[in-house]
Amino acid sequence: AEMPYSPTPYVYAANALMLARQYDAAVPYLEVSISRQPSTQAEGLLGSILLQAGDRANAIVHLQRAVALDGTNAQALYNLAGAYAMERRFAEAKPLLDRVLTQQPGRADARSLLAQIEPFLR
């Protein structure tokens, strides 16, 4: 059977698997989606899965791509900042968190992460 060309069904399938906490099963769907048409959503989801799995280096690559595709996506910015923070790359995390908080000033998770990394920036 011919696979659908549109990347959208693969992202929907990956989302469904992630909601069922079947993260490993979602990866191939995201990889196919990205290979057909890279998107902030697919890159961000794959980066998040890889980050949870402890593969920080590859997670950062995908999260950087997500931000490159849409630099206004607050969730992608936040996730990349979190990955940088895990790698102690605090100076790279801070401007991303500033961008998130410019868009969403009340965002508690971004404020909390910023407060955690600020002592390391002095």
C-alpha positions as CSV (number, residue, x, y, z in Angstrom):
1,A,0.0,0.0,0.0
2,E,1.2,3.5,-0.8
3,M,2.0,5.6,2.2
4,P,0.2,9.0,2.3
5,Y,2.5,11.8,1.1
6,S,1.1,14.4,3.5
7,P,3.1,14.5,6.8
8,T,0.0,15.4,8.8
9,P,-1.3,11.9,9.4
10,Y,2.1,10.8,10.8
11,V,2.1,13.7,13.3
12,Y,-1.5,12.8,14.3
13,A,-0.5,9.2,14.8
14,A,2.6,10.2,16.8
15,N,0.4,12.5,19.0
16,A,-2.0,9.6,19.7
17,L,0.9,7.3,20.6
18,M,2.4,9.9,22.9
19,L,-0.9,10.4,24.7
20,A,-0.9,6.7,25.3
21,R,2.7,7.1,26.6
22,Q,4.1,5.0,23.8
23,Y,6.9,7.4,23.1
24,D,9.3,4.9,21.3
25,A,6.4,3.9,19.0
26,A,5.9,7.5,18.0
27,V,9.5,8.1,16.9
28,P,9.2,6.4,13.4
29,Y,6.0,8.4,12.6
30,L,7.8,11.7,13.5
31,E,10.8,10.7,11.4
32,V,8.7,10.0,8.4
33,S,6.8,13.2,8.8
34,I,10.1,15.2,9.1
35,S,11.5,13.4,6.0
36,R,8.5,14.4,4.0
37,Q,8.1,17.9,5.3
38,P,9.9,19.3,8.3
39,S,7.7,21.1,10.8
40,T,8.1,22.8,14.1
41,Q,5.6,20.4,15.6
42,A,7.2,17.2,14.5
43,E,10.8,18.4,15.2
44,G,9.7,19.6,18.6
45,L,7.8,16.4,19.5
46,L,10.8,14.2,18.4
47,G,13.2,16.5,20.4
48,S,11.0,16.1,23.5
49,I,10.9,12.3,23.2
50,L,14.7,12.1,22.8
51,L,15.2,14.5,25.7
52,Q,13.0,12.3,27.9
53,A,15.0,9.2,26.7
54,G,18.2,10.9,27.8
55,D,19.5,11.5,24.3
56,R,20.3,15.1,24.9
57,A,22.6,15.7,21.9
58,N,20.0,14.5,19.3
59,A,17.2,16.2,21.2
60,I,19.0,19.5,21.0
61,V,19.4,19.1,17.2
62,H,15.7,18.5,16.7
63,L,14.7,21.3,19.1
64,Q,17.0,23.7,17.3
65,R,15.4,22.8,14.0
66,A,11.9,23.3,15.6
67,V,13.0,26.8,16.7
68,A,14.6,27.5,13.3
69,L,11.3,26.6,11.5
70,D,9.3,28.8,13.9
71,G,11.1,31.2,16.2
72,T,7.9,32.3,17.8
73,N,6.8,28.9,19.0
74,A,6.9,29.3,22.8
75,Q,6.8,25.6,23.5
76,A,9.8,24.9,21.1
77,L,11.7,27.8,22.7
78,Y,11.0,26.6,26.2
79,N,11.9,22.9,25.4
80,L,15.2,24.0,23.8
81,A,16.0,26.2,26.8
82,G,15.3,23.3,29.1
83,A,17.6,21.0,27.0
84,Y,20.4,23.7,27.1
85,A,19.9,24.0,30.9
86,M,20.3,20.2,31.3
87,E,23.6,20.5,29.5
88,R,24.6,23.5,31.7
89,R,24.5,25.8,28.6
90,F,22.8,28.5,30.7
91,A,23.9,31.4,28.5
92,E,22.2,29.8,25.6
93,A,19.0,29.0,27.6
94,K,18.5,32.5,29.0
95,P,17.6,34.4,25.7
96,L,15.2,31.6,24.7
97,L,13.4,31.9,28.1
98,D,13.3,35.7,27.7
99,R,11.6,35.2,24.3
100,V,9.0,32.8,25.9
101,L,8.3,35.3,28.7
102,T,8.0,38.2,26.3
103,Q,5.2,36.3,24.5
104,Q,3.7,34.7,27.6
105,P,4.6,36.8,30.7
106,G,2.5,34.6,33.1
107,R,4.2,31.4,32.1
108,A,5.2,29.8,35.4
109,D,7.4,27.0,34.0
110,A,9.6,29.4,32.1
111,R,9.8,31.8,35.1
112,S,10.8,28.9,37.3
113,L,13.5,27.6,34.9
114,L,14.9,31.2,34.5
115,A,15.1,31.5,38.3
116,Q,17.0,28.2,38.5
117,I,19.6,29.2,35.9
118,E,20.1,32.8,36.8
119,P,22.6,32.1,39.6
120,F,24.9,30.4,37.0
121,L,24.9,33.4,34.8
122,R,26.7,35.8,37.1
